[in-house]
C-alpha cells in the first residue's frame, strides 16, 4: 500500500493507493481496497479487484471480476470478465433508466388503448384485451424490461433496497403475465404512476460518471455510469452498458455479437458481421447511433423504437425525427 500526499497552497491532500508490482494471482489474492488500485501486470483467472476509487490495470483482465466506485482503465484486453465502474450507482442508474422506459411505454399504452376503444373495430373488446394486444404487438420488449429490473434490483446491497421497489416489481411480475391478471385502464393508470414515482426517485440520486477504458473486449459484461471507450480492435460477443456513450474508436473498431445499451449515443466503425451474428444497439430517445459500416441482422432501438437492418449499410447516423421515427 502506498499513501501519496500532495501539498497545494498549504493544503495537504492524502491519496490511498494500493499498487501491485506484477499480477493479481495466487501470490496476491483478490483485492478489496478503500482507495485506488494500480495493477502493473494482469488480473488473472478467478480473482477479483474492488476499489472505492479508480482501478488501473497495466495489462490484461481474464476470467475476473472488477468493480470500482470510480473509473476503470485497462491498458490491455478484457476477456470473459465482469467489469463495473460506478459501483452501486451503476445498478441504481440502470433501474432509473428501465423504470423510465417502462413508464413511457405504459403512458403510450394508456393513450392508445383509450383511443382504440372508441373505434368500431375494438368496442366489443375488453380494456384488458386491448391493453395486452398492444403489449404483444407494439411493445413486445416490455417483459424483457421488467425482467431486467429484477436483475438490477438483485445487484443492490441490502441497505439500498427499497420496499416500494420490491412491491412495484412484484406487481409488474403479475401484470406481465396477461393470462393470470385482469386489468383495466384505471388499474394500469395506478401502476403507471407508481412506476413513475420510482423512476423520479432514482433520477434524483447523484450518480458519479465513472468510465471504462480498454483496448479490446471479448465475451464479457462491461457496465459504467459514464462512458465505455474501446481504443483497440473492438468488442466481440459482449454486453456493454453505459450511462453515457459507448465509443469503439480503434482499428478496425468493430462490435460483433452481443448488445450495447447507452443513454447518450454509440459510435463504432463496424456493427455486426458478414456471418450475420445478431447485434442489438439501444440508446435513449435523444441519442444517436453512428457507424461507418453496418451488416444485416443488426437491431437498433432508439427511445423504444425498434428497427431491424436487413442489408449492409454505410455511414449511418440513426436518430429519431420529430415524429418519433428512426431516420438515418
Number of C-alpha atoms within 10 A of each C-alpha: 12 11 10 10 11 11 9 8 6 7 8 9 10 11 13 16 20 20 15 17 11 16 20 25 16 11 8 12 15 19 16 16 17 14 20 24 27 18 21 18 20 21 28 19 17 15 19 22 21 22 24 18 23 22 27 18 23 18 20 21 30 19 17 21 21 23 25 28 27 24 28 28 19 22 21 20 23 27 21 19 21 20 23 27 32 29 27 19 22 27 23 23 24 24 24 23 20 19 25 20 20 23 21 16 18 23 16 14 23 21 11 14 22 15 11 16 16 10 10 8 9 15 12 10 11 12 21 16 17 22 22 20 16 16 19 14 9 14 18 12 15 19 18 10 17 19 16 15 22 17 13 17 21 12 15 17 10 9 6 11 13 12 9 13 18 13 11 16 18 13 12 19 15 14 19 17 12 17 9 9 12 13 16 16 17 11 10 18 15 11 17 20 14 18 26 20 15 19 22 14 11 19 17 9 12 10 19 18 19 27 26 26 20 24 22 24 26 21 18 22 21 21 29 35 32 26 27 28 22 25 19 20 18 26 26 19 19 22 21 22 25 30 26 22 26 28 21 27 19 17 13 14 23 26 25 25 22 21 20 23 23 27 25 20 27 26 19 22 22 23 29 24 20 12 10 15 16 18 24 21 20 25 27 20 20 13 20 25 23 22 21 16 17 25 22 20 21 24 18 22 22 24 20 19 17 18 14 13 14 13 11 15 14 13 13 15 15 19 24 19 12 7 6 13 13 20 10 12
